[in-house]
Amino acid sequence: MKHLTREQVGQFHSEGYISPLTAMPEAEARAFRDRLEASERESGPLRIGKYGSKSHLLFTWVDEITRNRRLLDAVEDLIGEDILIYTLTLWIKGAKDGAFVDWHQDASYFGLEPKEQVTAWVALSESSEQSGCVRVIPRSHLGGVYRHSIREGTSNHMLPRRQAVDTEVDEASAVRMPLKPGQFSLHHTLAIHGSEPNLSDDRRIGVGISYIPTRVRFTGKARLTGMLVRGTDRYGHFDHERAPVANCAPDQVAYHAQVMKNYFDSKKDLRLADAE
Ligand SMILES: O=C(O)CCC(=O)C(=O)O
């Protein structure tokens, strides 16, 4: 064990999540936030589906976060030492902007087998009950993949496809995962989770990193890419992504656009129940 206790690993398997864990001191997280805000001044809003997705290909500060030793040690304790990033999302809610995330499972639109993906959600600002921290339904990862459908008329839904789980969610059983800047939570790919709007006066900023062991494969037709962040890849199910050497270098921006198109196109041949 490199970071987690046996009890924490046990909790992940029985409950579907662990929180809070610490990746870095608060001051370091604030410095990352400063770099994020400098990138926003240069490149505009970091929107999901654009620069806010797979941002580890565009920004050196995101690449650095994904390779944080304590973060990877915790992930390694769950999935082993050969680790790829499958995707990454910057979850940014403005103060009182109404944005929320409906109940969903990550596995429902990832198209991965076996279902061993783990999401690490790293806070770069205070993620509290008031600012709309991530909520999870304990043990919901034990029920397999649920049907999802598109919620029309919900423009504040942060997921690009606005999907939500069709099953009745017992909200009373939901557990909030509040985090200080520099802390992170881990949730299972099948755990039903979501978050409420940010009612605080500050932005709520999190980096959601989807880590997979190299043995996992994509079940759709396309050949996808992943970033090897620890260990070796003895399977070759994914082409390895190229890390940025500067923020938004033109060739890397073009590379990101091509990777993103391939990623989103690849989901089109997955069944609706599983995907969008
Ligand atoms: O940031 C949020 O509120 C939702 C995060 C989420 O859905 C995820 O990390 O998978």
The ligand as an SDF file (V2000), in Angstrom:
LIG
                    3D

 10  9  0  0  0  0  0  0  0  0999 V2000
  -17.8870   18.1710  -10.5260 O   0  0  0  0  0  0  0  0  0  0  0  0
  -19.0100   17.7140  -10.4000 C   0  0  0  0  0  0  0  0  0  0  0  0
  -19.8790   18.3150   -9.8100 O   0  0  0  0  0  0  0  0  0  0  0  0
  -19.3450   16.3650  -10.9930 C   0  0  0  0  0  0  0  0  0  0  0  0
  -18.1230   15.5420  -11.2220 C   0  0  0  0  0  0  0  0  0  0  0  0
  -18.3410   14.2690  -11.9470 C   0  0  0  0  0  0  0  0  0  0  0  0
  -19.4140   13.9550  -12.4110 O   0  0  0  0  0  0  0  0  0  0  0  0
  -17.1970   13.3770  -12.1110 C   0  0  0  0  0  0  0  0  0  0  0  0
  -16.0960   13.7200  -11.6820 O   0  0  0  0  0  0  0  0  0  0  0  0
  -17.3680   12.2710  -12.6590 O   0  0  0  0  0  0  0  0  0  0  0  0
  1  2  2  0
  2  3  1  0
  2  4  1  0
  4  5  1  0
  5  6  1  0
  6  7  2  0
  6  8  1  0
  8  9  2  0
  8 10  1  0
M  END
$$$$
